[in-house]
Amino acid sequence: MVEAEETNATATMAFIDIDTGIEYKAGDTVDLSGKSKERIEAMASKENRTGQILINILSEEKETE
């Protein structure tokens, strides 16, 4: 069985995270810890202040027995 272990993301463009003040460049790994599902979904869509897709979500999967 495969279960989602945690969600990781990479920046699709340069931006500054308004929650943390961290500046990301395209391709950087984005820290999603502490972010709500709604905030992550907004960052992964055009439904945010920039109107641009800011992150590409990558799921790490863990094999369970």
All heavy atoms as TSV, in Angstrom:
chain	resi	resn	atom	element	x	y	z
A	1	MET	N	N	0.845	-1.178	0.000
A	1	MET	CA	C	0.000	0.000	0.000
A	1	MET	C	C	0.890	1.240	0.000
A	1	MET	O	O	1.919	1.282	0.649
A	1	MET	CB	C	-0.896	-0.025	1.250
A	1	MET	CG	C	-1.728	1.222	1.399
A	1	MET	SD	S	-2.730	1.205	2.897
A	1	MET	CE	C	-4.075	0.219	2.317
A	2	VAL	N	N	0.477	2.272	-0.723
A	2	VAL	CA	C	1.239	3.519	-0.796
A	2	VAL	C	C	0.434	4.611	-0.109
A	2	VAL	O	O	-0.741	4.804	-0.379
A	2	VAL	CB	C	1.514	3.904	-2.270
A	2	VAL	CG1	C	2.250	5.218	-2.335
A	2	VAL	CG2	C	2.290	2.811	-2.978
A	3	GLU	N	N	1.090	5.319	0.810
A	3	GLU	CA	C	0.451	6.420	1.513
A	3	GLU	C	C	1.279	7.675	1.327
A	3	GLU	O	O	2.503	7.609	1.235
A	3	GLU	CB	C	0.364	6.122	3.013
A	3	GLU	CG	C	-0.527	4.959	3.356
A	3	GLU	CD	C	-0.543	4.699	4.855
A	3	GLU	OE1	O	0.138	5.421	5.607
A	3	GLU	OE2	O	-1.242	3.763	5.263
A	4	ALA	N	N	0.612	8.816	1.279
A	4	ALA	CA	C	1.335	10.079	1.195
A	4	ALA	C	C	2.002	10.339	2.536
A	4	ALA	O	O	1.351	10.292	3.564
A	4	ALA	CB	C	0.383	11.217	0.841
A	5	GLU	N	N	3.301	10.554	2.517
A	5	GLU	CA	C	4.033	10.801	3.754
A	5	GLU	C	C	4.007	12.289	4.094
A	5	GLU	O	O	3.682	12.679	5.192
A	5	GLU	CB	C	5.468	10.309	3.602
A	5	GLU	CG	C	6.298	10.485	4.852
A	5	GLU	CD	C	7.675	9.918	4.672
A	5	GLU	OE1	O	8.426	10.425	3.819
A	5	GLU	OE2	O	8.007	8.964	5.380
A	6	GLU	N	N	4.355	13.113	3.148
A	6	GLU	CA	C	4.343	14.551	3.341
A	6	GLU	C	C	4.307	15.201	1.973
A	6	GLU	O	O	4.563	14.565	0.975
A	6	GLU	CB	C	5.548	15.025	4.137
A	6	GLU	CG	C	6.878	14.755	3.469
A	6	GLU	CD	C	8.048	15.215	4.310
A	6	GLU	OE1	O	8.328	14.589	5.324
A	6	GLU	OE2	O	8.662	16.220	3.922
A	7	THR	N	N	3.967	16.470	1.958
A	7	THR	CA	C	3.893	17.191	0.699
A	7	THR	C	C	5.075	18.132	0.592
A	7	THR	O	O	5.364	18.874	1.516
A	7	THR	CB	C	2.575	17.985	0.611
A	7	THR	OG1	O	1.492	17.094	0.771
A	7	THR	CG2	C	2.448	18.693	-0.709
A	8	ASN	N	N	5.750	18.073	-0.530
A	8	ASN	CA	C	6.838	18.991	-0.835
A	8	ASN	C	C	6.455	19.762	-2.090
A	8	ASN	O	O	5.597	19.338	-2.850
A	8	ASN	CB	C	8.138	18.231	-1.079
A	8	ASN	CG	C	8.691	17.637	0.191
A	8	ASN	OD1	O	8.756	18.290	1.219
A	8	ASN	ND2	N	9.081	16.385	0.119
A	9	ALA	N	N	7.115	20.874	-2.299
A	9	ALA	CA	C	6.821	21.679	-3.476
A	9	ALA	C	C	8.078	22.395	-3.940
A	9	ALA	O	O	9.002	22.627	-3.158
A	9	ALA	CB	C	5.735	22.700	-3.156
A	10	THR	N	N	8.086	22.738	-5.211
A	10	THR	CA	C	9.150	23.563	-5.763
A	10	THR	C	C	8.536	24.850	-6.300
A	10	THR	O	O	7.387	24.867	-6.746
A	10	THR	CB	C	9.909	22.850	-6.902
A	10	THR	OG1	O	8.982	22.463	-7.909
A	10	THR	CG2	C	10.653	21.632	-6.392
A	11	ALA	N	N	9.300	25.911	-6.251
A	11	ALA	CA	C	8.850	27.205	-6.755
A	11	ALA	C	C	8.849	27.183	-8.280
A	11	ALA	O	O	9.801	26.711	-8.893
A	11	ALA	CB	C	9.759	28.315	-6.249
A	12	THR	N	N	7.777	27.678	-8.890
A	12	THR	CA	C	7.698	27.757	-10.344
A	12	THR	C	C	8.266	29.077	-10.855
A	12	THR	O	O	8.554	29.211	-12.033
A	12	THR	CB	C	6.251	27.611	-10.832
A	12	THR	OG1	O	5.465	28.657	-10.252
A	12	THR	CG2	C	5.677	26.254	-10.450
A	13	MET	N	N	8.396	30.047	-9.946
A	13	MET	CA	C	8.908	31.369	-10.288
A	13	MET	C	C	9.454	32.003	-9.020
A	13	MET	O	O	9.232	31.497	-7.922
A	13	MET	CB	C	7.788	32.234	-10.875
A	13	MET	CG	C	6.607	32.426	-9.927
A	13	MET	SD	S	5.231	33.341	-10.613
A	13	MET	CE	C	5.879	34.980	-10.595
A	14	ALA	N	N	10.159	33.099	-9.164
A	14	ALA	CA	C	10.666	33.809	-7.992
A	14	ALA	C	C	9.502	34.498	-7.279
A	14	ALA	O	O	8.644	35.106	-7.911
A	14	ALA	CB	C	11.704	34.844	-8.418
A	15	PHE	N	N	9.462	34.357	-5.946
A	15	PHE	CA	C	8.453	35.037	-5.143
A	15	PHE	C	C	8.915	35.088	-3.693
A	15	PHE	O	O	9.816	34.381	-3.283
A	15	PHE	CB	C	7.080	34.355	-5.250
A	15	PHE	CG	C	6.976	33.020	-4.552
A	15	PHE	CD1	C	6.451	32.931	-3.272
A	15	PHE	CD2	C	7.383	31.854	-5.179
A	15	PHE	CE1	C	6.347	31.699	-2.632
A	15	PHE	CE2	C	7.273	30.629	-4.554
A	15	PHE	CZ	C	6.757	30.550	-3.267
A	16	ILE	N	N	8.262	35.958	-2.916
A	16	ILE	CA	C	8.508	36.047	-1.485
A	16	ILE	C	C	7.253	35.543	-0.792
A	16	ILE	O	O	6.152	36.039	-1.038
A	16	ILE	CB	C	8.831	37.487	-1.048
A	16	ILE	CG1	C	10.124	37.955	-1.726
A	16	ILE	CG2	C	8.950	37.571	0.476
A	16	ILE	CD1	C	10.447	39.425	-1.483
A	17	ASP	N	N	7.408	34.555	0.075
A	17	ASP	CA	C	6.291	33.984	0.819
A	17	ASP	C	C	5.784	35.029	1.804
A	17	ASP	O	O	6.532	35.472	2.679
A	17	ASP	CB	C	6.757	32.728	1.554
A	17	ASP	CG	C	5.626	31.972	2.215
A	17	ASP	OD1	O	4.635	32.601	2.646
A	17	ASP	OD2	O	5.739	30.737	2.320
A	18	ILE	N	N	4.530	35.438	1.674
A	18	ILE	CA	C	4.001	36.480	2.552
A	18	ILE	C	C	3.834	35.998	3.996
A	18	ILE	O	O	3.779	36.804	4.899
A	18	ILE	CB	C	2.664	37.061	2.027
A	18	ILE	CG1	C	1.591	35.989	1.939
A	18	ILE	CG2	C	2.854	37.771	0.721
A	18	ILE	CD1	C	0.208	36.535	1.649
A	19	ASP	N	N	3.777	34.686	4.200
A	19	ASP	CA	C	3.642	34.157	5.554
A	19	ASP	C	C	4.967	34.180	6.307
A	19	ASP	O	O	4.985	34.436	7.514
A	19	ASP	CB	C	3.130	32.711	5.525
A	19	ASP	CG	C	1.738	32.591	4.917
A	19	ASP	OD1	O	0.946	33.537	5.061
A	19	ASP	OD2	O	1.459	31.555	4.295
A	20	THR	N	N	6.059	33.898	5.616
A	20	THR	CA	C	7.350	33.738	6.286
A	20	THR	C	C	8.379	34.800	5.906
A	20	THR	O	O	9.375	34.952	6.601
A	20	THR	CB	C	7.957	32.368	5.945
A	20	THR	OG1	O	8.214	32.317	4.534
A	20	THR	CG2	C	7.054	31.230	6.358
A	21	GLY	N	N	8.173	35.484	4.782
A	21	GLY	CA	C	9.141	36.458	4.309
A	21	GLY	C	C	10.321	35.824	3.578
A	21	GLY	O	O	11.255	36.514	3.191
A	22	ILE	N	N	10.261	34.492	3.389
A	22	ILE	CA	C	11.342	33.794	2.698
A	22	ILE	C	C	11.241	34.048	1.196
A	22	ILE	O	O	10.160	33.953	0.618
A	22	ILE	CB	C	11.288	32.277	2.985
A	22	ILE	CG1	C	11.522	32.015	4.477
A	22	ILE	CG2	C	12.329	31.526	2.145
A	22	ILE	CD1	C	11.296	30.578	4.889
A	23	GLU	N	N	12.385	34.373	0.585
A	23	GLU	CA	C	12.431	34.602	-0.862
A	23	GLU	C	C	12.826	33.303	-1.555
A	23	GLU	O	O	13.803	32.659	-1.180
A	23	GLU	CB	C	13.443	35.685	-1.181
A	23	GLU	CG	C	13.478	36.058	-2.639
A	23	GLU	CD	C	14.387	37.244	-2.921
A	23	GLU	OE1	O	14.779	37.948	-1.982
A	23	GLU	OE2	O	14.708	37.439	-4.101
A	24	TYR	N	N	12.042	32.915	-2.550
A	24	TYR	CA	C	12.309	31.703	-3.322
A	24	TYR	C	C	12.617	32.070	-4.762
A	24	TYR	O	O	12.083	33.059	-5.280
A	24	TYR	CB	C	11.088	30.768	-3.302
A	24	TYR	CG	C	10.771	30.211	-1.946
A	24	TYR	CD1	C	9.746	30.741	-1.180
A	24	TYR	CD2	C	11.497	29.152	-1.425
A	24	TYR	CE1	C	9.449	30.230	0.070
A	24	TYR	CE2	C	11.212	28.630	-0.166
A	24	TYR	CZ	C	10.186	29.176	0.569
A	24	TYR	OH	O	9.896	28.663	1.804
A	25	LYS	N	N	13.466	31.280	-5.389
A	25	LYS	CA	C	13.754	31.400	-6.814
A	25	LYS	C	C	13.147	30.188	-7.504
A	25	LYS	O	O	12.930	29.160	-6.879
A	25	LYS	CB	C	15.261	31.432	-7.056
A	25	LYS	CG	C	15.942	32.622	-6.446
A	25	LYS	CD	C	17.423	32.563	-6.647
A	25	LYS	CE	C	18.068	33.701	-5.880
A	25	LYS	NZ	N	19.454	33.432	-5.586
A	26	ALA	N	N	12.891	30.280	-8.787
A	26	ALA	CA	C	12.339	29.150	-9.542
A	26	ALA	C	C	13.214	27.921	-9.327
A	26	ALA	O	O	14.435	28.000	-9.423
A	26	ALA	CB	C	12.260	29.489	-11.025
A	27	GLY	N	N	12.582	26.805	-8.983
A	27	GLY	CA	C	13.293	25.557	-8.757
A	27	GLY	C	C	13.633	25.290	-7.306
A	27	GLY	O	O	13.982	24.169	-6.949
A	28	ASP	N	N	13.543	26.302	-6.444
A	28	ASP	CA	C	13.832	26.103	-5.020
A	28	ASP	C	C	12.774	25.211	-4.382
A	28	ASP	O	O	11.605	25.235	-4.767
A	28	ASP	CB	C	13.833	27.437	-4.258
A	28	ASP	CG	C	15.054	28.290	-4.527
A	28	ASP	OD1	O	16.000	27.806	-5.184
A	28	ASP	OD2	O	15.045	29.459	-4.075
A	29	THR	N	N	13.165	24.466	-3.363
A	29	THR	CA	C	12.215	23.699	-2.564
A	29	THR	C	C	11.502	24.663	-1.630
A	29	THR	O	O	12.145	25.474	-0.961
A	29	THR	CB	C	12.940	22.614	-1.746
A	29	THR	OG1	O	13.595	21.727	-2.648
A	29	THR	CG2	C	11.972	21.827	-0.884
A	30	VAL	N	N	10.183	24.598	-1.606
A	30	VAL	CA	C	9.374	25.507	-0.800
A	30	VAL	C	C	8.951	24.801	0.482
A	30	VAL	O	O	8.425	23.691	0.447
A	30	VAL	CB	C	8.131	25.978	-1.587
A	30	VAL	CG1	C	7.263	26.895	-0.738
A	30	VAL	CG2	C	8.549	26.680	-2.871
A	31	ASP	N	N	9.173	25.448	1.618
A	31	ASP	CA	C	8.787	24.907	2.915
A	31	ASP	C	C	7.286	25.126	3.121
A	31	ASP	O	O	6.826	26.262	3.209
A	31	ASP	CB	C	9.578	25.601	4.022
A	31	ASP	CG	C	9.239	25.084	5.406
A	31	ASP	OD1	O	8.556	24.041	5.519
A	31	ASP	OD2	O	9.671	25.722	6.382
A	32	LEU	N	N	6.520	24.039	3.179
A	32	LEU	CA	C	5.076	24.127	3.354
A	32	LEU	C	C	4.641	23.835	4.787
A	32	LEU	O	O	3.451	23.850	5.086
A	32	LEU	CB	C	4.371	23.153	2.400
A	32	LEU	CG	C	4.598	23.395	0.910
A	32	LEU	CD1	C	3.910	22.320	0.092
A	32	LEU	CD2	C	4.112	24.776	0.504
A	33	SER	N	N	5.597	23.599	5.682
A	33	SER	CA	C	5.240	23.273	7.057
A	33	SER	C	C	4.466	24.424	7.694
A	33	SER	O	O	4.791	25.594	7.514
A	33	SER	CB	C	6.489	22.950	7.871
A	33	SER	OG	O	7.377	24.035	7.882
A	34	GLY	N	N	3.408	24.063	8.387
A	34	GLY	CA	C	2.589	25.056	9.068
A	34	GLY	C	C	1.573	25.759	8.191
A	34	GLY	O	O	0.799	26.572	8.675
A	35	LYS	N	N	1.551	25.466	6.901
A	35	LYS	CA	C	0.595	26.113	5.996
A	35	LYS	C	C	-0.692	25.296	5.927
A	35	LYS	O	O	-0.667	24.077	5.932
A	35	LYS	CB	C	1.181	26.256	4.600
A	35	LYS	CG	C	2.394	27.167	4.564
A	35	LYS	CD	C	2.639	27.674	3.173
A	35	LYS	CE	C	3.868	28.521	3.073
A	35	LYS	NZ	N	3.974	29.583	4.035
A	36	SER	N	N	-1.800	25.981	5.846
A	36	SER	CA	C	-3.091	25.306	5.732
A	36	SER	C	C	-3.251	24.717	4.339
A	36	SER	O	O	-2.586	25.150	3.382
A	36	SER	CB	C	-4.230	26.291	5.999
A	36	SER	OG	O	-4.319	27.235	4.933
A	37	LYS	N	N	-4.123	23.753	4.236
A	37	LYS	CA	C	-4.416	23.138	2.942
A	37	LYS	C	C	-4.896	24.206	1.952
A	37	LYS	O	O	-4.506	24.202	0.790
A	37	LYS	CB	C	-5.481	22.058	3.125
A	37	LYS	CG	C	-5.853	21.342	1.852
A	37	LYS	CD	C	-6.899	20.271	2.100
A	37	LYS	CE	C	-7.304	19.614	0.798
A	37	LYS	NZ	N	-8.354	18.620	0.983
A	38	GLU	N	N	-5.708	25.142	2.429
A	38	GLU	CA	C	-6.238	26.205	1.573
A	38	GLU	C	C	-5.118	27.098	1.053
A	38	GLU	O	O	-5.118	27.493	-0.103
A	38	GLU	CB	C	-7.275	27.043	2.335
A	38	GLU	CG	C	-8.547	26.303	2.654
A	38	GLU	CD	C	-8.449	25.366	3.859
A	38	GLU	OE1	O	-7.488	25.493	4.678
A	38	GLU	OE2	O	-9.320	24.489	3.986
A	39	ARG	N	N	-4.147	27.421	1.921
A	39	ARG	CA	C	-3.023	28.279	1.511
A	39	ARG	C	C	-2.160	27.564	0.476
A	39	ARG	O	O	-1.751	28.162	-0.520
A	39	ARG	CB	C	-2.188	28.665	2.741
A	39	ARG	CG	C	-0.962	29.467	2.409
A	39	ARG	CD	C	-1.322	30.892	2.012
A	39	ARG	NE	N	-0.090	31.621	1.766
A	39	ARG	CZ	C	0.206	32.230	0.615
A	39	ARG	NH1	N	-0.650	32.238	-0.366
A	39	ARG	NH2	N	1.339	32.850	0.463
A	40	ILE	N	N	-1.904	26.292	0.697
A	40	ILE	CA	C	-1.108	25.514	-0.255
A	40	ILE	C	C	-1.820	25.451	-1.599
A	40	ILE	O	O	-1.203	25.647	-2.644
A	40	ILE	CB	C	-0.817	24.102	0.292
A	40	ILE	CG1	C	0.104	24.203	1.513
A	40	ILE	CG2	C	-0.199	23.218	-0.783
A	40	ILE	CD1	C	0.257	22.919	2.289
A	41	GLU	N	N	-3.132	25.214	-1.577
A	41	GLU	CA	C	-3.909	25.160	-2.824
A	41	GLU	C	C	-3.881	26.499	-3.540
A	41	GLU	O	O	-3.790	26.549	-4.772
A	41	GLU	CB	C	-5.342	24.730	-2.539
A	41	GLU	CG	C	-5.454	23.265	-2.159
A	41	GLU	CD	C	-6.843	22.846	-1.718
A	41	GLU	OE1	O	-7.755	23.708	-1.641
A	41	GLU	OE2	O	-7.017	21.654	-1.447
A	42	ALA	N	N	-3.931	27.598	-2.799
A	42	ALA	CA	C	-3.874	28.929	-3.409
A	42	ALA	C	C	-2.510	29.158	-4.075
A	42	ALA	O	O	-2.436	29.699	-5.178
A	42	ALA	CB	C	-4.141	30.010	-2.365
A	43	MET	N	N	-1.443	28.732	-3.401
A	43	MET	CA	C	-0.106	28.907	-3.960
A	43	MET	C	C	0.090	28.048	-5.209
A	43	MET	O	O	0.850	28.412	-6.098
A	43	MET	CB	C	0.951	28.558	-2.911
A	43	MET	CG	C	0.990	29.535	-1.752
A	43	MET	SD	S	2.104	28.996	-0.432
A	43	MET	CE	C	3.689	29.334	-1.198
A	44	ALA	N	N	-0.607	26.924	-5.279
A	44	ALA	CA	C	-0.474	25.999	-6.410
A	44	ALA	C	C	-1.443	26.334	-7.543
A	44	ALA	O	O	-1.487	25.637	-8.551
A	44	ALA	CB	C	-0.688	24.565	-5.945
A	45	SER	N	N	-2.202	27.415	-7.387
A	45	SER	CA	C	-3.149	27.836	-8.427
A	45	SER	C	C	-2.960	29.336	-8.669
A	45	SER	O	O	-2.080	29.958	-8.090
A	45	SER	CB	C	-4.583	27.554	-7.977
A	45	SER	OG	O	-4.959	28.446	-6.933
A	46	LYS	N	N	-3.801	29.892	-9.494
A	46	LYS	CA	C	-3.746	31.330	-9.763
A	46	LYS	C	C	-4.619	32.123	-8.792
A	46	LYS	O	O	-4.757	33.327	-8.927
A	46	LYS	CB	C	-4.163	31.611	-11.204
A	46	LYS	CG	C	-3.162	31.082	-12.209
A	46	LYS	CD	C	-3.547	31.440	-13.618
A	46	LYS	CE	C	-2.487	30.928	-14.586
A	46	LYS	NZ	N	-2.796	31.335	-15.963
A	47	GLU	N	N	-5.169	31.443	-7.778
A	47	GLU	CA	C	-6.059	32.081	-6.805
A	47	GLU	C	C	-5.258	32.640	-5.628
A	47	GLU	O	O	-5.440	32.256	-4.483
A	47	GLU	CB	C	-7.102	31.066	-6.310
A	47	GLU	CG	C	-7.995	30.515	-7.397
A	47	GLU	CD	C	-8.794	31.587	-8.104
A	47	GLU	OE1	O	-9.340	32.478	-7.427
A	47	GLU	OE2	O	-8.875	31.535	-9.347
A	48	ASN	N	N	-4.335	33.550	-5.929
A	48	ASN	CA	C	-3.521	34.206	-4.909
A	48	ASN	C	C	-3.265	35.642	-5.344
A	48	ASN	O	O	-3.719	36.057	-6.404
A	48	ASN	CB	C	-2.214	33.420	-4.668
A	48	ASN	CG	C	-1.407	33.264	-5.939
A	48	ASN	OD1	O	-1.034	34.243	-6.575
A	48	ASN	ND2	N	-1.149	32.025	-6.338
A	49	ARG	N	N	-2.559	36.399	-4.521
A	49	ARG	CA	C	-2.344	37.828	-4.808
A	49	ARG	C	C	-1.622	38.094	-6.109
A	49	ARG	O	O	-1.843	39.128	-6.738
A	49	ARG	CB	C	-1.570	38.476	-3.658
A	49	ARG	CG	C	-2.400	38.632	-2.414
A	49	ARG	CD	C	-1.633	39.169	-1.231
A	49	ARG	NE	N	-0.777	40.294	-1.565
A	49	ARG	CZ	C	0.052	40.870	-0.718
A	49	ARG	NH1	N	0.143	40.434	0.508
A	49	ARG	NH2	N	0.801	41.872	-1.095
A	50	THR	N	N	-0.764	37.179	-6.544
A	50	THR	CA	C	-0.003	37.403	-7.774
A	50	THR	C	C	-0.777	37.026	-9.027
A	50	THR	O	O	-0.451	37.475	-10.117
A	50	THR	CB	C	1.306	36.599	-7.780
A	50	THR	OG1	O	0.987	35.203	-7.821
A	50	THR	CG2	C	2.165	36.905	-6.573
A	51	GLY	N	N	-1.784	36.148	-8.864
A	51	GLY	CA	C	-2.504	35.646	-10.030
A	51	GLY	C	C	-1.673	34.669	-10.849
A	51	GLY	O	O	-1.970	34.398	-12.006
A	52	GLN	N	N	-0.587	34.152	-10.247
A	52	GLN	CA	C	0.333	33.228	-10.908
A	52	GLN	C	C	0.442	31.947	-10.088
A	52	GLN	O	O	0.299	31.978	-8.870
A	52	GLN	CB	C	1.736	33.844	-11.016
A	52	GLN	CG	C	1.798	35.146	-11.752
A	52	GLN	CD	C	1.683	34.966	-13.255
A	52	GLN	OE1	O	2.109	33.963	-13.799
A	52	GLN	NE2	N	1.086	35.940	-13.916
A	53	ILE	N	N	0.743	30.844	-10.744
A	53	ILE	CA	C	1.019	29.599	-10.032
A	53	ILE	C	C	2.416	29.718	-9.444
A	53	ILE	O	O	3.387	29.886	-10.177
A	53	ILE	CB	C	0.906	28.385	-10.973
A	53	ILE	CG1	C	-0.541	28.262	-11.474
A	53	ILE	CG2	C	1.359	27.109	-10.263
A	53	ILE	CD1	C	-0.735	27.220	-12.556
A	54	LEU	N	N	2.503	29.674	-8.116
A	54	LEU	CA	C	3.772	29.898	-7.434
A	54	LEU	C	C	4.540	28.615	-7.148
A	54	LEU	O	O	5.774	28.638	-7.087
A	54	LEU	CB	C	3.538	30.632	-6.108
A	54	LEU	CG	C	2.875	31.997	-6.219
A	54	LEU	CD1	C	2.568	32.539	-4.838
A	54	LEU	CD2	C	3.760	32.954	-6.992
A	55	ILE	N	N	3.817	27.504	-6.938
A	55	ILE	CA	C	4.491	26.257	-6.569
A	55	ILE	C	C	3.968	25.084	-7.379
A	55	ILE	O	O	2.831	25.077	-7.832
A	55	ILE	CB	C	4.342	25.933	-5.064
A	55	ILE	CG1	C	2.863	25.730	-4.676
A	55	ILE	CG2	C	5.016	26.991	-4.212
A	55	ILE	CD1	C	2.643	25.223	-3.263
A	56	ASN	N	N	4.832	24.103	-7.541
A	56	ASN	CA	C	4.484	22.826	-8.148
A	56	ASN	C	C	4.560	21.805	-7.014
A	56	ASN	O	O	5.615	21.615	-6.421
A	56	ASN	CB	C	5.475	22.485	-9.259
A	56	ASN	CG	C	5.163	21.188	-9.930
A	56	ASN	OD1	O	4.010	20.767	-10.013
A	56	ASN	ND2	N	6.193	20.522	-10.413
A	57	ILE	N	N	3.438	21.174	-6.695
A	57	ILE	CA	C	3.390	20.244	-5.575
A	57	ILE	C	C	3.952	18.892	-5.982
A	57	ILE	O	O	3.597	18.337	-7.010
A	57	ILE	CB	C	1.950	20.087	-5.056
A	57	ILE	CG1	C	1.465	21.425	-4.501
A	57	ILE	CG2	C	1.885	19.001	-3.989
A	57	ILE	CD1	C	0.041	21.437	-4.061
A	58	LEU	N	N	4.851	18.383	-5.140
A	58	LEU	CA	C	5.454	17.063	-5.309
A	58	LEU	C	C	5.097	16.262	-4.064
A	58	LEU	O	O	5.352	16.712	-2.962
A	58	LEU	CB	C	6.981	17.166	-5.397
A	58	LEU	CG	C	7.537	18.182	-6.383
A	58	LEU	CD1	C	9.026	18.370	-6.140
A	58	LEU	CD2	C	7.288	17.713	-7.801
A	59	SER	N	N	4.522	15.103	-4.226
A	59	SER	CA	C	4.196	14.272	-3.070
A	59	SER	C	C	5.236	13.188	-2.925
A	59	SER	O	O	5.565	12.509	-3.887
A	59	SER	CB	C	2.822	13.634	-3.232
A	59	SER	OG	O	1.826	14.601	-3.139
A	60	GLU	N	N	5.744	13.050	-1.707
A	60	GLU	CA	C	6.627	11.931	-1.406
A	60	GLU	C	C	5.746	10.805	-0.925
A	60	GLU	O	O	4.858	11.011	-0.103
A	60	GLU	CB	C	7.630	12.304	-0.303
A	60	GLU	CG	C	8.700	13.222	-0.784
A	60	GLU	CD	C	9.783	13.400	0.253
A	60	GLU	OE1	O	9.749	12.722	1.289
A	60	GLU	OE2	O	10.660	14.234	0.022
A	61	GLU	N	N	5.970	9.636	-1.462
A	61	GLU	CA	C	5.153	8.506	-1.072
A	61	GLU	C	C	5.989	7.508	-0.300
A	61	GLU	O	O	7.171	7.339	-0.571
A	61	GLU	CB	C	4.516	7.859	-2.300
A	61	GLU	CG	C	3.547	8.800	-2.992
A	61	GLU	CD	C	2.909	8.178	-4.209
A	61	GLU	OE1	O	3.482	7.224	-4.751
A	61	GLU	OE2	O	1.849	8.660	-4.608
A	62	LYS	N	N	5.339	6.870	0.644
A	62	LYS	CA	C	6.018	5.913	1.495
A	62	LYS	C	C	5.361	4.552	1.326
A	62	LYS	O	O	4.141	4.447	1.386
A	62	LYS	CB	C	5.900	6.386	2.949
A	62	LYS	CG	C	6.521	5.463	3.961
A	62	LYS	CD	C	6.287	6.018	5.360
A	62	LYS	CE	C	6.855	5.091	6.400
A	62	LYS	NZ	N	6.641	5.591	7.751
A	63	GLU	N	N	6.168	3.539	1.095
A	63	GLU	CA	C	5.646	2.167	0.990
A	63	GLU	C	C	5.347	1.632	2.387
A	63	GLU	O	O	6.168	1.765	3.289
A	63	GLU	CB	C	6.683	1.258	0.321
A	63	GLU	CG	C	6.756	1.387	-1.177
A	63	GLU	CD	C	5.551	0.803	-1.897
A	63	GLU	OE1	O	4.992	-0.194	-1.432
A	63	GLU	OE2	O	5.176	1.367	-2.924
A	64	THR	N	N	4.152	1.093	2.577
A	64	THR	CA	C	3.815	0.458	3.837
A	64	THR	C	C	3.482	-1.001	3.574
A	64	THR	O	O	3.065	-1.364	2.483
A	64	THR	CB	C	2.612	1.158	4.503
A	64	THR	OG1	O	1.502	1.119	3.626
A	64	THR	CG2	C	2.945	2.588	4.863
A	65	GLU	N	N	3.672	-1.814	4.578
A	65	GLU	CA	C	3.420	-3.251	4.396
A	65	GLU	C	C	2.020	-3.632	4.795
A	65	GLU	O	O	1.371	-3.027	5.537
A	65	GLU	CB	C	4.416	-4.047	5.230
A	65	GLU	CG	C	5.822	-3.836	4.708
A	65	GLU	CD	C	6.829	-4.625	5.539
A	65	GLU	OE1	O	6.450	-5.525	6.293
A	65	GLU	OE2	O	8.013	-4.301	5.402
